[in-house]
Amino acid sequence: MLAAIRKHWLRAALGAWAAFTAWCVAGFPPPVDLPAHGAQLETLKNLLSGDPGVSAVYEVRFPLGYGLTYWLFLPLAFATNGAFAVRTALWVTLQLFPLSQLALLRAFRRPDWYLLLGLPLAFNLSYWYGLLPGLFAQPFVFFALAAYARGLDSPSWRWPLLLNLAAAAAMLSHLVAFVALCLGLVAFGLTRRPLFRSLRAAVLGLLAPALLCLPKAWAMAHRAVTEGPWPPTEYNLTSHFAWFFQNYRPEGVLAAAAPLAVSAVFAALYLWRCRSEPVGPAALLFALLALYFATPKTLSGIYLISVRLPVLAAVASLLLVSAEAIVRPLRVGLVLLSLASLAETAIFHARFARAVAGLEEMVREPPPWRHGYLSLAGRRVLGSKHVYLEHLGQWWTATHGGAGHNFFADAEHHPVRFRDGVALPSDLWAFPPEAADQFDALLVFGDAPLPPHLLGWKEMGRAHSWRKLVRPASMQPAPHHDAQ
């Protein structure tokens, strides 16, 4: 029996992870931006289908260095809708996370069970904020590092090919992750001999995607030192030390503490055994930590950029020491700590599902043409500092399309953009009350009384804390809205 468990535990663990993450992303999960990504996908589908109503408001762009997930999962959006496609994209990303860690562990000759210590890292900042492009890029950083290490140990044409493919996927998903990959890979390569061969492999593996993204990288560098309609560069040293502990509370007290404890144990063991362990993983970890502490909190208009990076360093820390350095009681304790963190994650997902109950009923029917979302409960819920209610109503657009709002159509790095001279208000609290008149219907969350300017709207549905309002003059369906 024990032999069978030891033989098949990895398959069982990956199967359990697949089931657990499927439950996490089902329904309306908490990741902040996920509904907006789904609305982008559904609107992109309708644009490419030639919907004249959608085309009157939006247009398609092809940004570089961001959003590979949109194009990869667009066929699924055509077959279903943007909401289903984006949930599937998140689930697939969560499967790539342990698979890429496993590839990295094996490339560095570390035991498979370390994988259990890295699973909580999948629920990092990019997950909770629903930054799907950034989250999708992370596994490809690990795949690329694994391919590079394999290529140095056993020269073969397939490893440079896989390195190029993984690096290109990381770059096309999120430019920040690609920058981290370049720095970490070169730092590791500098520890390998012969040095010329290792650096040549790094250049050949990164050159094509690096040249491809050079214009975008130059533009982002210019924004970092230039004032404009984007957040100014802000370092904020406090965020590098306290941000996670200040913001990960309802999500679980172990959400930040458990990965930090695991990394600290591995770092301490490495310092104790550094003479018997290879220096390459330590160089990789040091480079990624240095990048984290050197990166401002806000840079080139990208908010919270620095706190997206620790997950990469945390995974690298698992490469520091071999299995014999970890005695059995410590091994059991670390695994239990990681599983406890996952249990807290499950509890928060269940609490969030209860808090937003009723949304499924609200989005079941297609909306009138222009539809918006208003949260009377603010942007935060369950005591969290994350703005989980910011885009929640965009699941209506993600499911049925039409002209929704607040799904990044005013941002240059997304494929769906407003046409010149066309725009819809994003946050209805930040605009004059008459801005609501640009919409035919509103989803309203929260039990507070309606604002005075919405008292004349007709309530067409209610479920738990959700209400569906329609302007009396807009109760007829829009002529160009092809609802699914």
N, C-alpha and C positions, 0 to 999 in steps of 0.2 A: 504493500500500500504506500509506504513512504517513498519507495523507489519510483512508483508511478507518479506521485505528487511532484517529486523532484524533477522528473522527466518532462512533465506537462505543465508545470506551474506557469511558465511564461505565456503559453497559449491561453491558459485560464485567466491570467492577469490581464492580457490584452483584450480578451473577450469581455471580462467584467468592466474594463475601462470603456469599451465601446458601448456597452449597455448603459453604464452610468452617465457618460457624456451625452448619449441620445436622450436620456431623461432630462438632463440639464438644459438642453437646447430646445426641447419640445415646448409647445405653447408659446408664451411670450417671456423669454428669459430676460434677466436683468441687464445684460450688456448695453451700455448707454446708446451707442451709435448704431446698433444693429438694425433697428427699424428703418433708420435713414438709409443705410446701405441697401436694404431690401427695396425701399422706395426708389432709389437710384436704379437698381436692376430692373424693376417693373417699368419704370419710365423709359429706360434705355430700350427695353424690348418694344414698347409701343412706338417709340421714335423710329426704330429700324423697321417696324411693321408698316410705317407710313400713316399712322393715326394723325389726321389733320388737326384735330383739336389739341393734341399734345405738342405737335410740331409748331403750333402758333405761339406756344409759351416757352418751349425748351429747344435746345439743339445739342448735337453730339460733338464732343471733343475727344481727343486722343492724347491724354497726358502721359508723360514719360516718368518712370520712377515711382509709380504709385498705382495700386488698384488692379493688379493682375487677376484677382479673384472675380472681378466683374466680368471679364471676358471669358474666363474659364467656366464660370457657372451660368453664363448667359443662355446657352442651349437648354439648360434645365428650367430657366425662367420662361423660355418659350413653351416648354412642355407643360409647365405648371403655372407658377407665378413667382414674383420676386420674393415674396415672404417665404415660400417653401425653399426656393433656391438659396437664399441667404442663410437660412437655418442649416441646410445641408452643407453649405460652404463652411460654416462654423464647426459643424460636427466633423467634417473631413479634416479640417485644420487640427482639431483636437486629437485625431487619430495619427496625423503626421508627427505630432509632438513626441510621443513615446517611441515611435518608430525611428525618428531621426536621432533621439538620444541613444537608442539601442545601437544604431550604426556608429555613433561617435564612441560609445563605450567599447565596442568591439574593435574599432580601429586603433584605440589606445590601449587595448588589451586589459580592460577593466571588466569586472564580473557583471553579468546581466542583472543581478539583483539590485545593483545601484539604480536601475531604472525606477524602482519603487520609491526611491528618495527624490526623484526628479518629477514625479507626477504632479504634486501640488504646484509646481512652477508653471504649469499650463494655465493656471488661473492667476495670471499676472495682470499688471495694469492694462495691457492691451486687451485682455479678455473683459475685465470689468467695465472698461470704457467702450467696449465694442469696437475697438480699432482693428477691424478685421484685416485690412491690408498689412498692418504691422505684425499682427499675430501670425498671419499666414507666412510672412517672411522668415520668422524665427526658425521653424524646422529646416528651412533650406540653408540657413546659416550653418546649422549643425551637420546637415548632409554634406555641405561643401567642405567643412573642416575634416569630416570623416574621409571624404574622397581624397583630399590633399594628403592626409596622414597615410592612407593606404598607398597612394602613389609613391610616396617617399620610401616606403618599406618594400614594395614589390612593383617595380616599374612595369606598366602595361598601358596600352592606349586607352583602355576604358576608364581609368581613373581621371586623367586630364579631361576626358569628355564629360564624365559625370560632374567634375568640379565646375567646368564651364556652364553646364546646364543648371546646376544648383545655384551658382553665383548669379547667373542671369535671372533665374526665378526670384531670388532674393532682391535683386536690384529692381526688377519690374514690379515687385510687390510693394516694397518700401525702401526708399533710398537710404534712410538712417540705418536700417539693418545691414545694408550692403557696405556702408562705411565701416561699421563695426566688424564685419567679416574681413574686410581688407586689412584693417589694423591687426586683428587677432591672428590672422593667417600669416602675415609677414613676421609678427613677433615670434610665433612658433617656428617659422622657417629659419629664423636667425639662429636658432639653437641646434639646428641639424647640420650634419656634415656628410658630404662636402657642401660647403656653403653655396657655391656657385650653382650646383644642381638644385638645391632646395629653393633658392630664390628664383631661378629660371622657371621652375615648376609653378611658383606662385604667380609670376608675371604672366606666364602662358595661360594660367587658369583664370586670371582676373582681368586681363588686358581688354578683351572684347567688350564685356559689360561695362568696364570702367570708361572706355572711350565712348561707348554709346550714351552713357549718362552724363558725360562731361558738360555739355551745354546746360543741362538742368542743375548740376552741381554748382556751376558758375553763377547761375541766376539765383540760387538759394544763398550762396555766399554773399552775393551783392545785397540781397535783402537783409542779411544779418547785420550789415553795417549802414543800412539806409533806412530812413524813416519813410513810412508809407501806411496804407490802410491795413496794417497787420500789427500784432502785438510786438512791442519793442523787445530787443534782446535783454534778458534779465537773468543774472546768474543764480541768486538766491541760495546761498550756502546751506541754510537751514533745511531746505527741501532734500538735500543730498543725505541728510542724516535722520530726519524725523518724519518725512512725508508719509511713508508707509504706515508707521505706527500711529500717526495722527488720523489717517484716513481709512485704514482697514480695521474697523471695530465691529460693526454689525456683521460684516462678512466673515468674521472669525478672528479671535485673538491670535490664532496660530497662522493666519494667512501670510503675515510677514515674519513672525517669530520662528516658525518651524523651518522654512528654507534658510533663514539666517543662521539658525543653530546648526543645521546640517553643514552648511558651508564653513562655519567656524570650526567645527570638529575636524573636517577634512583639512583645513588650513593648519590647525594645530598639529595634526598628525604628520603633515608634510614637513613642518619645521622640525619635528622630532626625528624624522626619517629622511631628511633631504639628501643625505649622502647616498642613500640606496634607492632613491626614486629619480626618474628622468626629470630634467629641468624644463623640458618643453611645455608641459601642462601649466607649470608655474608661470612661465613667460606669457602664455596665453591668458591666464587669469589676471596677471598684473596689467597687461595691456588693456583688457576689457574694463577692469576697475579704474585704471587711469582715465580711460575715455569717459566713464561715468562721472568721475569727479571733475573732469575738465569741461564737460558739456553743460551749458547753461540750462536753466529750467525752461526758458523760452528762447528759441533761436529760429531765425528766418521765418517767423510767423507760426512756427510749430510750437504749440503749447504742451507743457509737461514732457518735453523731449528727453530730458535727462533721466526721469524716472521710468522710462521705457527700457532702459539699458541693463539694469541689474540682473534681469532674468538670464541674460547671456553669460554674465560672469558666474552666476549661481550654478548653471549647468557645467561650465568649465571647471568649477571647483570639484566636481565629482570625479575628475580625471587625475587628481593630485596624487592619490595613494592607491596601492594595490590592496586586495581583499585581506591579506594576512595582517595588515595593520589594524584591522578592526576586530576586536575580540567579540565573541558571540553575544554577551549581554549588551554591549554597545550597539551591535548590529540590530538586535531585536528592538532596543529602545528607539533607534533612529527610524526604523520601519514603522513602529507604532506611532511615533510622532507625526510622520507623514500621513498615515492613514487617518489619524485624528484630525489633521488639517482638512483632508478631503471630506470627512464627516461634517465639519463645520460648514464647508462649502455647500454640501447638500442641504443642510438645515436652512441656510440663507436662501437658497433657491426655492425651497418649499414656502418659506415665509413670504418671499416676493410674489409667488404665484397667488397666495391668498390675498395679498394686499391689492393686487391689480385684477382680481377676479371680476368677470363681466365683460372684459374687452373682447373675448371671442364672439359673444353675442352681438356686440356693437359693430364689428367689422364683417359680419356674415353677409350682409347685403351691400352691394356697390353703392358708393356715395353719389350724390349729385355732382355736377361738374367740378367746380372749385371748392375744395374742402380743406378745413384747417383743424387745428388741435389746440386746446387751451386747458392747462392744468390749474385749477383753483387751489390745489394743495401745494403749489410751489414746484420746485424741481427736485426736491429730495424726499426720500421716503425711508421708513424704518430706522431713522436716526443716522443714516449713512451720510457722509459728506460727498458722495458721488451723485451726479445729477441724473439718476435713473429715470426720472419722469420727463426729461428734456425732449426726447423724441418718441415717446411711447405711442402717441397717437398716429405716428407715421406708418404703423402696421396697416392702417386702412389703405393708404396709398400703395404700400408694398403688396397688398393682397389684390387690389382691384385697379390700380392705376389712376388715371385722371390727373387733374392739376392739383397736386398737393403742395405742401410748403415745408420749409425747415428741414430739407434733406440735402443740404450742401450745394444747391443749384447756383449759389453765388460764389462758390469756391473754385479756383482755377485748377485744382488737382483732381477733380472728379470728372467722369465722362459726360454727365448730364449737366448742362449749364442753362441759365436763363438766356433767352435771346436778348440782343441789345435793345435797351429801352423797355424791357419787360421784367417785372419783379413782383413777387408776392411777399407780404410781411413774414418775417420768421417768427419772432416772439410777439404774440399779440399783446403782452403786457408792455412791451417797449415801444409800441406804436400808439398813435392817437386812437380813441375808441372807434372812430369811423373806419379804421382799417379793417375791422371785421366785416364791413359791408362788401369787401372784395370777395368774400366767400359765400357759397350757396349753402354750405352745411358745416357744422362744427361738432367734433367730438370733445366733450367736456369731462374732465376727471376731477373728482373732489366733491365733497358734500356741502361746501360753503354756498351761500346764496349767489345767484348769478349777478354779474355786474349790471348796472342800470341800462347800458346800451344793448344788452342782450335780452332784456325782459320782453321785447316784442317778438322774439323768435319763438317758433313752435317746437315743442318737445315731441320728437317722433319715436323715442325709445329710451328706456332706462334699465340698467342692470347693475346692481350693487352701487358702486360710487361713480358709475359712468352714465352720462346723458348724451343723447344725440339731438342736436338742434338744427332746424332748417329755417331759413328766411322764408316768410310766406310767399314772396314773389319768386322764389327759386324752387318751388316744390315740384315743378315739372322736370323730367330728365334732360340732361344736356344732349344736343343733337349729335355731337362727335364722340361721345364717351362710349367706347366699346368695352363694356364691363364683362368680366369673366365670372 
